[in-house]
Amino acid sequence: MNYLAKVYVTYKDSVLDPQGEAVKGAVHRLGFNEIEEIRIGKYFEIKVAQSDRTVETVIEEICDKLLANVNMETYRYEITEEL
């Protein structure tokens, strides 16, 4: 059985997001002044083949070791079975 993991990585709330601030400024210049905050993140789709380890374990190790800087970023993921 194969799985698809969708991983979302974003800055922690306590970390300044300069790209998000730049986009927010541009959005305000377009007249959308009701926008209070924009945060930029990363999105990954990872296909995982069945193995001896759980899919969750594999994805968490990849996120902790490569995809996210756990000091500054947080991540969440969704895992679904592929048909």
Secondary structure, 3 states (H helix, E strand, C coil): CEEEEEEEEEECCCCCCHHHHHHHHHHHHCCCCCCCCCCCEEEEEEEEECCCCCHHHHHHHHHHHHHCCCCCEEEEEEEEECC
